[in-house]
Amino acid sequence: MKGLLRLPSAYLCLPLLLACGITPLTYDLPAGYGQGILLLVLAAAAILAFDVAAGIRLPSPPQFRERRYAGTREAFVALAFAAVVVLFCVFDLALFPIPLIDDPSSYATMEPGREHLRHISDMCWTLPVIGLLCTRHAGLRYALVAVGLVFPVLVIDRNRIFAALFSIAFVTVFRRDGTKPLPWKAIAMLGLLGCVVFSVLGALRSGSLDNVTLPFSDLYKAAPQGIKWLLLYISAGPYNFGAMLAKHYVNLDFLVHQLVPGSGPLLTADTDIPLDAANINVGTEYLPFLLAWGAAGALLSIAAAYGVLLWCVRRLRPNVPLFGLLMFLRIAYVAVMSPFAPQIFIWMNAAFLGICLLLQLLAALLPNRSPSPYPSSESPAWNEPTKST
């Protein structure tokens, strides 16, 4: 398992293989739908096999653990960035109705001006990572973690909840003491928390599943409501991918709208796309490429997603820089979520990577000071070696 976590392709391919495996169990697939799912399976398996043979790996846990962040130039810039994100989170909650309290079904409906605030507050998932790695003061650390987890719940942004939990789990695993086993209990608790929040917020936002008209299997129908939400969102992407391939539907507009800011809406709801259920409009990361260029376009996009992931792995070398870690966490998370919806090839993702590169450059230009000794009133940064490296 330790070796598997160091494989870059594991974050892209294993979730896709899992989703494709769950899809036939969730639905009685119509004729021809299995071809699209098989295409995704073969592409994921091929990339995974290449990754294993090529020997490309993430830095080892000792390399992650030995890197000291608190007190460095990177940490100073990161904490300033975190302060800006927190400020925008406060503005978002103070200037506009809070969806969880005001109207849970209003998620993703933006009042004029709110979308600009959300471009920054959406980066709240970085706050737990910055808090855990960049501060020695326990109160500030817990405050950043709390804001990063509570804000997405208040605005019913399940994506940011999962991004924050994924990042915490990754840091927990790779910064652990190498002599100790993997913290499965902590990881399991994070996974359980994410599943519970996802199911509850899904019910609040979308209502009952009784209105979903898809060919569900008997296994799905017998599952509890909360499990149904998870099965639906895990499998809906591959299902819609297979449906569009079987129907030979072509529309270049969706890809253009995704890649070119301001060219049109990114939503697939309320369009002429022939979805089997109009209210289940999620697709895989590769659906817009399938609609634009067919199966070949989808395969190229899978390879491109793997290429972006490899680029971020290279940013972790040679000594796991903080902003390189944030870039990797972002791309690794959206790779994990690629069976669900397009998130890798969007301009906001590119903007985040660009911001991290600029912040990394800014940190390099600051005066280089050795980290000061720990004050007696403060504790070392979370899970950080007490000796300098």
DOTI-47435 format. One record per residue (C-alpha): residue in three letters; x, y, z. Coordinates in pm, whole numbers, padded with zeros to 5 digits, always signed. Example, Ala and Ser with C-alpha at 12.3 -4.5 7.8 and 13.67 -1.06 7.14 Angstrom:
! residues 2
ALA+01230-00450+00780SER+01367-00106+00714
//
This chain:
! residues 389
MET+00000+00000+00000LYS+00286+00239+00079GLY+00431+00185-00268LEU+00090+00232-00429LEU+00044+00573-00269ARG+00368+00689-00430LEU+00245+00604-00781PRO+00121+00923-00955SER-00119+00723-01171ALA-00286+00576-00861TYR-00462+00908-00797LEU-00592+00922-01154CYS-00655+00561-01251LEU-00765+00376-00938PRO-01070+00601-00872LEU-01168+00569-01238LEU-01138+00190-01223LEU-01342+00188-00901ALA-01617+00406-01051CYS-01630+00195-01366GLY-01651-00120-01154ILE-01938+00017-00945THR-02136+00141-01249PRO-02253-00202-01377LEU-02359-00289-01022THR-02562+00030-00987TYR-02751+00012-01318ASP-02899-00238-01561LEU-02696-00089-01844PRO-02878-00035-02176ALA-02728-00192-02487GLY-02406-00024-02601TYR-02340+00168-02280GLY-02074-00078-02171GLN-01843+00022-02456GLY-01775+00365-02309ILE-01712+00219-01964LEU-01475-00039-02115LEU-01287+00241-02293LEU-01228+00418-01961VAL-01116+00095-01795LEU-00863+00010-02067ALA-00721+00365-02069ALA-00681+00369-01690ALA-00523+00023-01685ALA-00277+00120-01961ILE-00162+00436-01779LEU-00129+00247-01451ALA+00083-00021-01619PHE+00304+00243-01783ASP+00353+00421-01452VAL+00462+00102-01279ALA+00706+00016-01558ALA+00848+00369-01585GLY+00934+00384-01215ILE+00793+00736-01161ARG+00731+00792-00791LEU+00635+01065-00544PRO+00901+01154-00285SER+00912+00907+00000PRO+00746+00979+00337PRO+01086+01046+00502GLN+01151+01318+00243PHE+00813+01476+00323ARG+00871+01448+00697GLU+01222+01588+00694ARG+01116+01908+00519ARG+01067+02191+00768TYR+00818+02462+00669ALA+00737+02662+00984GLY+00952+02973+01012THR+01060+02974+00648ARG+00998+03229+00375GLU+00749+02990+00215ALA+00550+02967+00537PHE+00539+03347+00572VAL+00401+03389+00220ALA+00161+03097+00268LEU+00020+03244+00590ALA-00030+03579+00418PHE-00213+03396+00139ALA-00423+03211+00399ALA-00517+03542+00562VAL-00650+03668+00227VAL-00852+03350+00175VAL-01000+03372+00526LEU-01092+03737+00465PHE-01279+03646+00147CYS-01458+03364+00331VAL-01576+03618+00589PHE-01690+03856+00315ASP-01878+03572+00143LEU-02070+03489+00461ALA-02124+03848+00574LEU-02239+04005+00249PHE-02463+03730+00114PRO-02714+03478+00254ILE-02559+03161+00397PRO-02697+02873+00184LEU-02703+02614+00465ILE-02917+02845+00680ASP-03109+03050+00423ASP-03193+02797+00152PRO-02994+02472+00105SER-03126+02432-00249SER-02976+02768-00349TYR-02621+02631-00378ALA-02444+02736-00700THR-02682+03027-00761MET-02459+03333-00735GLU-02582+03682-00662PRO-02409+03960-00859GLY-02059+04000-00717ARG-02057+03679-00516GLU-01891+03479-00793HIS-01586+03708-00768LEU-01556+03649-00394ARG-01601+03275-00447HIS-01303+03261-00684ILE-01085+03331-00378SER-01288+03175-00096ASP-01304+02849-00294MET-00934+02808-00213CYS-01032+02748+00151TRP-00927+02383+00112THR-00562+02504+00136LEU-00614+02641+00488PRO-00585+02307+00674VAL-00261+02223+00492ILE-00110+02565+00564GLY-00224+02545+00925LEU-00079+02199+00980LEU+00256+02269+00815CYS+00332+02638+00850THR+00247+02743+01203ARG+00382+02639+01542HIS+00100+02806+01736ALA-00167+02545+01812GLY-00453+02798+01826LEU-00379+02938+01481ARG-00330+02588+01344TYR-00669+02466+01467ALA-00838+02787+01352LEU-00713+02745+00995VAL-00820+02380+00991ALA-01163+02472+01128VAL-01224+02748+00872GLY-01114+02518+00589LEU-01368+02256+00695VAL-01659+02466+00823PHE-01683+02724+00544PRO-01758+02467+00269VAL-02033+02320+00485LEU-02196+02661+00535VAL-02198+02730+00159ILE-02281+02365+00079ASP-01972+02313-00131ARG-01913+01939-00109ASN-01624+01960-00353ARG-01422+02185-00120ILE-01505+01962+00177PHE-01361+01661-00002ALA-01060+01861-00121ALA-00980+01966+00237LEU-01027+01614+00377PHE-00820+01464+00095SER-00537+01710+00165ILE-00544+01643+00540ALA-00535+01268+00478PHE-00244+01300+00234VAL-00039+01516+00472THR-00119+01279+00760VAL+00006+00978+00563PHE+00318+01130+00411ARG+00429+01325+00721ARG+00385+01032+00958ASP+00664+00875+01162GLY+00819+00617+00931THR+00855+00365+01214LYS+00481+00363+01271PRO+00211+00195+01056LEU-00022+00392+00834PRO-00282+00580+01044TRP-00577+00387+00906LYS-00808+00492+01188ALA-00754+00862+01118ILE-00792+00811+00744ALA-01106+00602+00793MET-01255+00872+01017LEU-01185+01138+00753GLY-01343+00918+00486LEU-01647+00848+00702LEU-01686+01218+00781GLY-01667+01304+00412CYS-01926+01040+00318VAL-02170+01152+00589VAL-02139+01520+00498PHE-02168+01438+00127SER-02485+01234+00175VAL-02653+01482+00411LEU-02573+01785+00198GLY-02673+01595-00116ALA-03015+01529+00033LEU-03050+01893+00142ARG-02949+02028-00195SER-03113+01788-00438GLY-03401+01643-00244SER-03534+01292-00285LEU-03389+01034-00521ASP-03740+00925-00616ASN-03736+01173-00905VAL-03425+01020-01065THR-03535+00810-01363LEU-03241+00583-01444PRO-03236+00204-01494PHE-03118+00125-01142SER-03032-00231-01050ASP-03202-00426-00773LEU-02883-00395-00567TYR-02906-00016-00581LYS-03276-00012-00500ALA-03218-00220-00187ALA-02945+00013-00053PRO-03006+00274+00223GLN-03069+00634+00111GLY-02725+00759+00212ILE-02551+00477+00023LYS-02768+00549-00280TRP-02633+00906-00295LEU-02276+00779-00290LEU-02341+00509-00551LEU-02520+00755-00776TYR-02247+01017-00774ILE-01966+00763-00807SER-02129+00593-01104ALA-02316+00874-01283GLY-02006+01002-01462PRO-01910+00673-01630TYR-02280+00604-01699ASN-02328+00935-01884PHE-01994+00887-02063GLY-02110+00547-02190ALA-02449+00690-02285MET-02301+00970-02497LEU-02062+00732-02674ALA-02347+00492-02748LYS-02568+00776-02878HIS-02285+00927-03091TYR-02378+01272-02964VAL-02144+01547-03084ASN-02125+01905-02956LEU-01803+02106-02955ASP-01957+02392-02755PHE-01918+02224-02416LEU-01542+02186-02459VAL-01504+02542-02592HIS-01700+02682-02297GLN-01480+02487-02058LEU-01147+02592-02210VAL-01223+02952-02308PRO-01331+03181-02019GLY-01644+03383-02096SER-01732+03189-02411GLY-02046+03040-02260PRO-02193+02851-01963LEU-02012+02543-01833LEU-02327+02367-01720THR-02475+02062-01891ALA-02814+02115-01726ASP-03097+02267-01930THR-02925+02195-02262ASP-03000+01968-02556ILE-02753+01703-02443PRO-02953+01376-02450LEU-02904+01270-02089ASP-03107+00975-01967ALA-03194+01179-01657ALA-03185+01557-01696ASN-03130+01612-01323ILE-02823+01385-01318ASN-02603+01588-01546VAL-02256+01504-01414GLY-01999+01348-01643THR-01643+01234-01622GLU-01346+01467-01668TYR-01330+01341-02026LEU-01693+01389-02132PRO-01643+01732-02303PHE-01357+01585-02508LEU-01574+01287-02602LEU-01853+01518-02717ALA-01608+01726-02920TRP-01377+01466-03077GLY-01521+01125-02999ALA-01340+00833-02838ALA-00998+00950-02965GLY-01046+01290-02798ALA-01141+01123-02471LEU-00829+00905-02478LEU-00608+01206-02550SER-00762+01395-02257ILE-00690+01103-02021ALA-00326+01105-02134ALA-00314+01485-02093ALA-00453+01460-01739TYR-00178+01212-01656GLY+00076+01453-01803VAL-00045+01738-01580LEU-00022+01507-01279LEU+00338+01414-01370TRP+00427+01783-01405CYS+00303+01845-01051VAL+00502+01547-00923ARG+00813+01708-01071ARG+00728+02027-00881LEU+00774+01828-00557ARG+01142+01774-00630PRO+01404+01797-00505ASN+01293+01887-00150VAL+00910+01903-00145PRO+00857+02283-00163LEU+00539+02402+00003PHE+00375+02555-00305GLY+00478+02255-00512LEU+00294+02045-00255LEU-00018+02262-00284MET-00008+02230-00663PHE+00023+01854-00640LEU-00258+01829-00386ARG-00487+02025-00614ILE-00417+01815-00923ALA-00414+01488-00729TYR-00754+01572-00581VAL-00916+01662-00914ALA-00758+01348-01060VAL-00927+01144-00786MET-01255+01320-00873SER-01214+01278-01251PRO-01484+01007-01272PHE-01730+01262-01136ALA-01699+01587-01334PRO-01454+01806-01532GLN-01217+01986-01295ILE-00866+01941-01435PHE-00895+02135-01760ILE-01065+02449-01630TRP-00928+02802-01611MET-00966+02828-01233ASN-00738+02528-01197ALA-00482+02690-01424ALA-00517+03013-01224PHE-00448+02831-00896LEU-00134+02672-01040GLY-00023+03013-01165ILE-00084+03172-00823CYS+00126+02901-00657LEU+00411+02958-00901LEU+00399+03333-00833LEU+00390+03279-00456GLN+00683+03041-00482LEU+00877+03305-00676LEU+00782+03572-00421ALA+00906+03352-00136ALA+01236+03299-00318LEU+01283+03676-00355LEU+01235+03749+00016PRO+01540+03786+00242ASN+01668+03445+00345ARG+01659+03407+00722SER+01720+03098+00926PRO+01409+02985+01116SER+01410+03129+01468PRO+01415+02891+01767TYR+01081+02777+01905PRO+00952+03020+02166SER+00890+02854+02498SER+00522+02942+02480GLU+00472+02773+02145SER+00486+02415+02026PRO+00657+02286+01710ALA+00456+02275+01392TRP+00230+01973+01365ASN+00418+01649+01300GLU+00744+01838+01242PRO+01084+01710+01352THR+01216+01896+01654LYS+01565+01916+01509SER+01660+02123+01208THR+01739+01945+00882
//
